[in-house]
Amino acid sequence: MNWGEPILLGAKVFGLLGLGIYIVFAGVVLVQVSRMTDTLEVGFETAIKLMAWLHFAMAIGTFVIAFVIL
Amino acid sequence: MTDLFVNKETEGKEEIEIIPTDELPRGRARHKMHGHSHSPMAAFAYYPDKVKFVAADNKEKIVLLLRKHPITNLKWLTTAALMILAPSLVGFMSPFLSLPENFQLILMMGWYLIVLAYIIEQFLDWYFNVNIVTDERIFDVDFVNLIYREITDANIDQIQDVTVQMGGVLGTTFDYGNVVIQTAAEIPQIEFTSVPKPWHKF
């Protein structure tokens, strides 16, 4: 299948837009984790916060990589 | 008050009861109590050590921390495993392979981000949607969506009726079920969903 330039450009714009929205979502997950760990502390909070931050960093990393290579 | 937490049908077996604070075993004795757990992942923790709950008063003692039986996670864990494997199956399809390599890479990274988000959300849903029994009240903690929290509570004195619902192959095999508590509080019913050992608590 031959992908034309306009289609790839469109895909790039939509891809970056989608990843941008995803970064916002990853930020909301951070807020969610913060609210949850404020509500209940059982002793596993550090790992959960780390996981949420890692997810946020990966979202930003993917956006940056996409911006550079697409 | 204590009697509410003793199951008459299992009397003499494994009884879960509220122990007055001054009579609560300390040190090793407490760790030997049936149902006591040090694991933060425990679905059934009797007098857990390190639990802090925002809605409980300072003097209130947490007697029981419950969450859904771990086996209930099987569904989303299977889905997550399939999602992880999906690219290796779908990747052989022609439209994906005909994309430029940089697009393929970003598409793959985006997919695994979604998989990671799914796993995180499902885990958080299991881990933080808990039921708590203190020496004064019962709580049902629900995180309905990403940022909305709902905490329902009722005084133990207001408990009117307790119904245990247990069924299904998994529920019977792994000993978990629902505990429906009718109360005279503002919220007339509190439900503990898919909690382990439902017969052993009330």
HADDOCK unambig.tbl for C-alpha pairs under 7 A between the chains (distance, minus, plus):
assign (segid A and resid 1 and name CA) (segid B and resid 95 and name CA) 6.98 0.50 0.50
assign (segid A and resid 1 and name CA) (segid B and resid 98 and name CA) 5.78 0.50 0.50
assign (segid A and resid 29 and name CA) (segid B and resid 146 and name CA) 6.93 0.50 0.50
assign (segid A and resid 32 and name CA) (segid B and resid 146 and name CA) 5.75 0.50 0.50
assign (segid A and resid 32 and name CA) (segid B and resid 147 and name CA) 5.29 0.50 0.50
assign (segid A and resid 36 and name CA) (segid B and resid 128 and name CA) 6.67 0.50 0.50
assign (segid A and resid 39 and name CA) (segid B and resid 53 and name CA) 5.87 0.50 0.50
assign (segid A and resid 39 and name CA) (segid B and resid 54 and name CA) 5.00 0.50 0.50
assign (segid A and resid 40 and name CA) (segid B and resid 52 and name CA) 5.76 0.50 0.50
assign (segid A and resid 40 and name CA) (segid B and resid 53 and name CA) 4.73 0.50 0.50
assign (segid A and resid 40 and name CA) (segid B and resid 54 and name CA) 6.39 0.50 0.50
assign (segid A and resid 41 and name CA) (segid B and resid 51 and name CA) 5.43 0.50 0.50
assign (segid A and resid 41 and name CA) (segid B and resid 52 and name CA) 4.91 0.50 0.50
assign (segid A and resid 41 and name CA) (segid B and resid 53 and name CA) 6.48 0.50 0.50
assign (segid A and resid 42 and name CA) (segid B and resid 40 and name CA) 5.52 0.50 0.50
assign (segid A and resid 42 and name CA) (segid B and resid 50 and name CA) 5.79 0.50 0.50
assign (segid A and resid 42 and name CA) (segid B and resid 51 and name CA) 4.63 0.50 0.50
assign (segid A and resid 42 and name CA) (segid B and resid 52 and name CA) 6.67 0.50 0.50
assign (segid A and resid 43 and name CA) (segid B and resid 40 and name CA) 5.83 0.50 0.50
assign (segid A and resid 43 and name CA) (segid B and resid 50 and name CA) 6.55 0.50 0.50
assign (segid A and resid 44 and name CA) (segid B and resid 40 and name CA) 6.12 0.50 0.50
assign (segid A and resid 59 and name CA) (segid B and resid 113 and name CA) 7.00 0.50 0.50
assign (segid A and resid 62 and name CA) (segid B and resid 109 and name CA) 6.78 0.50 0.50
assign (segid A and resid 66 and name CA) (segid B and resid 106 and name CA) 6.12 0.50 0.50
assign (segid A and resid 69 and name CA) (segid B and resid 102 and name CA) 6.27 0.50 0.50
assign (segid A and resid 70 and name CA) (segid B and resid 102 and name CA) 6.16 0.50 0.50
assign (segid A and resid 70 and name CA) (segid B and resid 103 and name CA) 6.68 0.50 0.50
